[in-house]
Amino acid sequence: MSDEIHAEHREGRTDVEAERFWEDHYGRHERVWSGRANPVLVDVVELLPPGTALDLGCGEGGDAIWLAGLGWRVTAVDLSVTALDRAAADAATAGVAERIDFQRHDLAVTFPSGAFDLVSAQYLHSPVEFPRDRVLRAAASAVTHGGLLLIVDHASISPGSWAEPEETLAPLGLSPDEWRTERLEAREREATGPNGRRITVTDNIIAVRRLTRE
Ligand SMILES: C[S@@+](CC[C@H](N)C(=O)[O-])C[C@H]1O[C@@H](n2cnc3c(N)ncnc32)[C@H](O)[C@@H]1O
């Protein structure tokens, strides 16, 4: 993986600032995320039959490993080699490595090929320049007919600034002839904040299903 990164740098393909930010973010701690699957993903996907899944911005792999444990074949993508290496090690420990294809992409530049029954973007936010709408449109294009696009966002990504789920959905320009909105809502949940304090956070949930062809 590291060799690929060096090759990409030589060819000038990677956003160096984004990579530096996220490598620094992961490098500062032995582990950044809990390792558990995100609760909305669990809620929405638990009862679906396993198929192929694409996890965008997979971080340390909690979601991908959970999905693989249920029998999904997962392509899990992140910009950070540190995060991907941790995810791959955990997948091996969990005995699901053969069901997860970890791929390094700067999604601003390249997007994994293929079509997937589930495309999941959980908190795919970045404080560094990131063409989120364009990446999420590519995410929608990668959903199979009959498949699901699930986007979960922090409703507040900076103090005092709130977003509505419609603000994520509208720029995707999904035709109602081809897509059915299954969930479009803001939902509160309890989380652990700085210093271990219990806090309430709000998630924006967008779940849209691509209709099967007649
Ligand atoms: C807020 S974290 C969410 C991680 C994970 N989905 C979760 O829910 O725990 C955002 C993730 O997106 C990744 N990311 C940010 N910019 C990216 C880019 N341009 N291409 C690919 N991944 C990116 C980061 O490395 C990070 O792992």
The ligand as a Gaussian input file, in Angstrom:
#p B3LYP/6-31G(d) Opt

LIG

0 1
 C      -14.975000      11.394000      10.042000
 S      -14.070000      10.018000       9.475000
 C      -15.293000       8.698000       9.453000
 C      -14.681000       7.327000       9.477000
 C      -15.680000       6.136000       9.499000
 N      -16.563000       6.141000       8.352000
 C      -16.485000       6.131000      10.768000
 O      -17.681000       6.313000      10.715000
 O      -15.889000       5.938000      11.822000
 C      -13.852000      10.381000       7.752000
 C      -12.983000       9.360000       7.025000
 O      -12.912000       9.743000       5.654000
 C      -11.579000       9.597000       5.199000
 N      -11.360000      10.570000       4.122000
 C      -11.304000      11.912000       4.234000
 N      -11.053000      12.476000       3.042000
 C      -10.961000      11.452000       2.149000
 C      -10.705000      11.373000       0.755000
 N      -10.473000      12.483000       0.042000
 N      -10.684000      10.163000       0.169000
 C      -10.901000       9.025000       0.894000
 N      -11.146000       9.039000       2.226000
 C      -11.171000      10.226000       2.836000
 C      -10.723000       9.888000       6.420000
 O       -9.427000       9.345000       6.351000
 C      -11.555000       9.282000       7.536000
 O      -11.206000       7.945000       7.773000

